[in-house]
Amino acid sequence: MAGTAPIAEGGGTAAPGDVYAQSVRCLDIAEQALHEAGAALADVVRTRVMLTDIRQWRQAARAHAERFAQVRPATTFIEVSRFVDPQWLVEFEVDAIIPD
């Protein structure tokens, strides 16, 4: 799935200014989408983490490690200039192989 952004449950941006909390929200959204597709975090083979400030990578990596410690997908961290919403600090992309 592409461009999983830190959108709050009721709309708007989740946790403005907090890379870790936004990362957790992005991963919550990704995990829900995986479940709806019949998959789980264990089926993830690659992730991409895009940050507007690469110096904050440790915060995003902390959230990533909490979800993927047992899975260990290939992962890339990328700095981008901005997202559609200027309050978004991070987005995640997740590739999974969905079982039959």
Long-range contacts (C-beta under 8 A, 24 or more apart in sequence): 1-30, 1-33, 1-34, 1-93, 1-94, 2-93, 3-91, 3-93, 4-29, 4-30, 4-33, 4-91, 4-92, 4-93, 4-94, 5-29, 5-83, 5-84, 5-85, 5-88, 5-91, 6-88, 6-89, 6-90, 6-91, 13-85, 13-87, 13-88, 16-87, 17-87, 17-89, 18-59, 18-89, 19-51, 19-53, 19-56, 19-59, 19-60, 19-89, 19-90, 20-59, 20-60, 20-62, 20-63, 22-88, 22-89, 22-90, 23-49, 23-59, 23-60, 23-62, 23-63, 23-64, 23-90, 23-92, 24-63, 24-66, 26-63, 26-90, 26-91, 26-92, 27-63, 27-64, 27-67, 27-92, 30-92, 30-94, 31-67, 34-94, 34-96, 37-96, 37-98, 38-98, 38-99, 39-96, 39-97, 39-98, 39-99, 41-67, 41-68, 41-71, 42-70, 42-71, 43-96, 43-97, 43-98, 43-99, 44-68, 44-71, 44-73, 44-94, 44-95, 44-96, 45-73, 45-74, 45-95, 45-96, 45-97, 46-73, 46-74, 46-75, 46-76, 46-94, 46-95, 47-73, 47-74, 47-75, 47-76, 47-92, 47-93, 47-94, 47-95, 48-75, 48-76, 48-78, 48-92, 48-93, 49-75, 49-76, 49-77, 49-78, 49-90, 49-91, 49-92, 50-77, 50-78, 50-79, 50-80, 50-83, 50-90, 50-91, 50-92, 50-93, 51-77, 51-78, 51-79, 51-80, 51-89, 51-90, 52-79, 52-80, 52-81, 52-82, 52-83, 52-88, 52-89, 52-90, 53-79, 53-89, 54-78, 54-79, 56-89, 56-90, 60-90
